[in-house]
Amino acid sequence: MALAARLAAIATPLVTTEHSSHNRRRRILLKRLDGWMYRRYTDVACVSQAVADSLGSWIPEIRPRLSVIPDGIDVDRFATAKPSDQNQLLAIDGPIVMMVGRLDPEKDQATLLRALRHLDGAHGVLVGDGSKRSELEQLAARVGIADRTHFLGSRDDVERLLKRAVIYVQSSHWEGFGIAALEAMASGVPVVASRIPGLMDVVNSAGVLFEPGNAEELAQHLRALLADPARRAELAKRGRACAEQFRIERTVERYGALYRETCGVRRNPRSPAAR
């Protein structure tokens, strides 16, 4: 968009949203191009403080243009959903530990599977699809939990599936925000998440954090929670309260305020149109 606007000599202020703390352009050979592109924007909204910190470190001169507007969700959709039919979850007999997300390297479902091998009777349910599915299926067989690991693929009824989970896990190596964990919190499911920027911005003290890639630590947390219904209920309560802070209506309001401010300061030195 920035390049198209420049080529067309458009003077309209530009606003973009940065969603991730990682992207493939962040290589030294592309840094000048990235810097040129981001300087075309009047404002850059970042979905979390972690994303703002990452982008500001990469291109320090655009820090004054950065603002944090967290992603939002339809809280009521997840809070009031009816549980899915048990048959849709293969009539699983045992506590369900669920994770939702692409089956890609950065999500690291492998750590969850390695943790599950230490939890007798618990079932892992992975919702989503991606490049690592075959590898993850092989891992489940190799560590002896193929009969307790269920790959549901991409679904459009996640809010109903979450109601069947006893614990939700987000074992990602990196996240710009962690919207799947937020949806689990809104659903009243206790969350265990990797201790990484982005996820920490969302989960914080409303869940349990573990070092990314540490299957043994994850297994310890899961074992303790499975044995402690009162602790799970307390985390669920905290999660629901936390999710209220991320209602989509608040996100819309904050974007509206940003757009109004941006359109009202076209001659501000921050605007590309003024340079």
C-alpha positions in Angstrom: 0.0 0.0 0.0 2.8 2.4 0.9 4.6 1.8 -2.4 1.4 2.1 -4.4 0.6 5.4 -2.7 4.0 6.8 -3.3 4.0 5.8 -7.0 0.6 7.4 -7.4 1.7 10.5 -5.5 -1.2 10.2 -3.1 -1.1 12.7 -0.3 -3.7 11.0 1.9 -2.4 9.9 5.3 -1.8 6.2 5.5 -2.4 3.9 8.5 -1.3 0.3 8.7 -1.6 -2.4 11.4 1.4 -4.6 12.4 0.3 -8.0 13.5 3.5 -10.0 14.2 6.7 -9.6 16.1 8.4 -11.7 13.3 8.3 -11.4 9.6 10.4 -12.6 6.7 11.5 -9.1 5.7 13.5 -8.6 8.8 16.8 -9.3 7.2 19.7 -6.8 6.9 19.5 -6.7 3.1 15.8 -5.6 3.3 16.2 -3.2 6.2 16.5 0.0 4.1 13.4 -1.0 2.1 11.5 -1.8 5.3 12.5 1.6 6.7 11.4 3.4 3.6 8.1 1.6 3.5 7.2 2.3 7.2 8.1 6.0 6.9 5.3 6.3 4.3 2.8 5.6 7.0 1.4 8.4 9.2 0.6 5.9 12.0 1.3 2.2 12.6 -1.1 0.4 14.9 0.5 -2.6 16.7 -1.7 -5.4 18.1 0.4 -5.7 21.3 3.2 -4.0 23.1 5.4 -6.9 22.1 4.8 -6.1 18.4 5.5 -2.4 19.0 8.7 -3.1 20.8 9.9 -5.5 18.1 9.1 -3.1 15.2 10.6 -0.1 17.1 13.8 -2.0 17.7 14.0 -2.9 14.0 13.3 0.6 12.7 13.9 3.0 15.7 13.1 6.2 13.7 9.4 5.2 13.4 8.8 4.8 17.1 6.9 8.1 17.4 4.4 6.8 14.9 3.6 3.6 16.8 0.5 3.0 18.9 -0.8 -0.1 20.5 -4.3 -1.2 19.7 -4.9 -4.8 20.9 -6.9 -7.2 18.8 -10.4 -7.8 20.0 -12.9 -10.7 19.8 -16.6 -11.3 20.0 -16.5 -12.2 23.7 -20.1 -13.2 23.9 -19.8 -15.7 21.0 -17.3 -17.7 23.1 -18.8 -17.0 26.5 -22.3 -18.2 25.6 -21.5 -21.0 23.1 -23.1 -24.4 23.6 -20.7 -27.4 23.8 -20.2 -29.4 20.7 -21.9 -32.7 20.4 -19.7 -35.4 22.0 -19.7 -37.4 18.8 -18.0 -34.5 17.0 -15.0 -35.1 19.3 -14.9 -38.8 18.6 -16.6 -39.7 21.9 -13.4 -39.0 23.8 -13.4 -40.6 27.2 -11.0 -38.5 29.4 -10.0 -34.9 30.0 -9.3 -32.9 26.9 -6.3 -30.6 26.5 -6.9 -28.5 23.4 -4.8 -26.2 21.2 -6.1 -24.2 18.2 -3.9 -22.9 15.5 -2.0 -23.7 12.3 0.1 -26.8 12.4 3.2 -24.9 11.5 6.6 -24.7 13.1 6.1 -21.5 15.1 3.1 -22.9 16.9 5.1 -25.8 18.3 2.3 -28.4 18.9 5.2 -30.9 19.3 5.9 -29.6 22.8 2.3 -30.3 23.8 2.5 -33.8 22.4 5.7 -34.5 24.3 4.0 -33.3 27.5 1.0 -35.4 26.9 3.0 -38.6 27.0 3.5 -38.0 30.8 -0.3 -37.6 31.4 -2.1 -40.9 31.7 -5.6 -40.7 30.4 -5.5 -37.1 29.1 -6.4 -36.6 25.4 -4.8 -33.9 23.1 -7.1 -32.3 20.6 -5.5 -30.2 17.9 -7.7 -27.9 15.9 -6.2 -26.6 12.7 -4.2 -27.8 9.8 -0.8 -27.0 8.2 2.6 -28.1 7.0 3.5 -30.1 10.2 0.4 -32.3 10.4 2.1 -35.4 9.1 5.1 -34.9 11.2 3.0 -34.3 14.3 1.0 -37.5 13.6 4.2 -39.4 13.4 5.5 -37.9 16.6 2.2 -38.9 18.4 2.7 -42.5 17.3 6.4 -42.5 18.2 5.8 -41.3 21.8 2.9 -43.7 22.2 -0.1 -41.4 22.4 -1.6 -41.8 18.9 -4.7 -43.2 20.5 -5.0 -40.1 22.7 -4.2 -37.5 20.0 -7.0 -36.2 17.8 -6.4 -34.0 14.7 -9.6 -32.2 13.8 -8.4 -30.1 11.0 -9.8 -26.7 10.2 -13.1 -26.0 11.9 -15.7 -23.3 11.9 -17.2 -24.3 15.3 -14.2 -23.5 17.5 -16.3 -21.8 20.1 -18.3 -25.0 20.6 -15.2 -27.2 20.7 -13.5 -25.1 23.3 -16.4 -25.8 25.7 -15.3 -29.4 25.7 -11.8 -28.6 26.8 -10.6 -29.0 30.4 -7.4 -27.0 29.7 -6.2 -24.9 26.8 -2.6 -24.8 25.8 -0.8 -22.3 23.5 2.8 -23.6 23.1 3.9 -21.2 20.4 7.5 -20.0 19.9 6.2 -16.6 19.0 2.9 -14.7 18.8 2.1 -11.1 17.9 -0.9 -11.3 20.1 -2.4 -14.7 21.0 -6.0 -14.4 19.9 -6.6 -18.2 20.1 -5.6 -18.1 23.8 -7.9 -15.1 24.3 -10.8 -17.0 22.8 -10.2 -19.9 25.2 -10.2 -17.5 28.1 -13.5 -16.0 27.0 -14.8 -19.5 26.8 -14.0 -20.1 30.5 -11.2 -22.6 29.8 -8.0 -22.3 31.9 -5.0 -21.4 29.8 -1.4 -22.6 29.9 0.8 -20.7 27.5 4.5 -20.3 26.6 6.2 -17.4 28.3 6.8 -15.2 25.2 6.1 -11.6 24.3 2.6 -11.2 22.8 1.1 -14.2 24.7 2.3 -12.6 28.0 0.5 -9.4 27.0 -2.7 -11.3 26.8 -2.5 -14.1 29.4 -0.3 -12.6 32.1 -1.6 -13.6 35.6 -4.9 -15.0 34.2 -3.1 -18.2 33.1 -0.1 -20.3 33.7 3.1 -19.7 31.8 6.0 -22.1 31.0 9.3 -21.8 29.1 8.7 -22.3 25.3 9.8 -25.7 24.2 10.0 -27.2 27.7 7.7 -30.2 27.6 8.6 -31.4 31.1 7.6 -28.1 32.7 4.4 -28.0 30.6 3.6 -31.6 31.7 4.1 -30.5 35.4 1.6 -27.6 35.0 -0.9 -29.8 33.2 -0.7 -32.6 35.8 -1.2 -30.1 38.6 -4.2 -28.5 37.0 -5.9 -31.8 36.0 -5.7 -32.7 39.7 -7.0 -29.4 41.0 -10.5 -28.5 39.9 -10.6 -25.4 42.3 -7.4 -24.0 40.7 -8.9 -24.6 37.2 -12.1 -22.7 38.2 -10.0 -19.8 39.6 -8.0 -19.5 36.4 -11.2 -19.8 34.3 -12.7 -16.9 36.3 -9.6 -14.8 35.8 -9.5 -15.6 32.1 -13.1 -14.5 31.6 -12.4 -11.2 33.4 -9.3 -10.6 31.3 -11.2 -11.4 28.1 -13.6 -8.6 28.9 -10.8 -6.1 28.4 -10.4 -7.3 24.7 -14.0 -6.9 23.4 -14.0 -6.1 19.7 -16.1 -3.0 20.4 -13.2 -1.4 22.3 -10.8 -2.2 19.4 -13.2 -0.6 16.9 -13.5 2.5 19.1 -9.7 2.8 19.3 -9.2 2.5 15.6 -11.9 5.1 15.0 -10.1 7.5 17.3 -6.8 6.8 15.6 -8.3 7.4 12.1 -10.0 10.6 13.3 -6.7 11.9 14.8 -4.7 11.0 11.7 -7.1 12.6 9.3 -7.1 15.8 11.4 -3.3 16.2 11.4 -2.5 16.0 7.7 0.1 18.9 8.0 1.7 17.4 11.1 5.4 16.7 10.5 4.7 13.1 11.2 2.7 12.9 8.0 4.4 11.7 4.8 2.3 14.2 3.0 4.1 17.0 4.8 7.6 15.8 3.8 
